[in-house]
Amino acid sequence: MDLQTLKERITIVQSKRDYLLSLLEQPSLGILRVDVNQALEELDELLEEYKRTIPETGNN
């Protein structure tokens, strides 16, 4: 996979984070709240690892 494709896929994954955050606002989420929180934590860790591995140079 080339770097540009990877960046595009990371952008898609980052957009899914907003959806997970909106799920947390749902009062009917119940026990799934634990899973959503876990998914957010893992997603944040992966995004941080990506940023450390492939720092943004300002050139897309």
N, C-alpha and C positions, 0 to 999 in steps of 0.2 A: 504494500500500500504506500503510495507516495504521500509526502507531507501535506500537500494541499487537500487531498481526500481526507486525511486524518483530521485536519483542522475543520473541515466541513462537518464531519461526523461529531466532533466535540461540540461544535455550535448547536447541533441538533440535540445532543444530550443535555447541554446547558439549558435549552429551552424547556425541556421536560421537568427541570427542577422547579420552575414556576408552577407547573401543574401539581407537583407533590405538595408545594406550600399551600396551594389553594385547597387541597384535600384536607389539610390539617384544620382548616376553618369550618369544616362540615361537622355540625353537632352530632350527626348520626353515624359517625365513623366508628365509634365503639372501640373494640379491641384491635381493630386494624390500625389505629393510631400508632401503636408500637411498631408495626411493620413499616408504616410510612416514615416515622422518625428514623428507623434504622436505614431505610433506603436513602434518605436525605444525608445521613452521616456518611454512608459509604460513597455516595455520589460526590460529596464534598471532598472526601479523601482522594478519590480518583482524579478529580479536577485539579486538586493541589499537586498531586504527583505529576500530572500532565504539564502543569505550569513550571514545575521544577525541571522536568526532563526536556521540555521544548519551550524555552522562554520566548515570549513574543518579541520580535525584533522591530515591529512597526511596519514590516513589509508583508503584506498578505498575498 
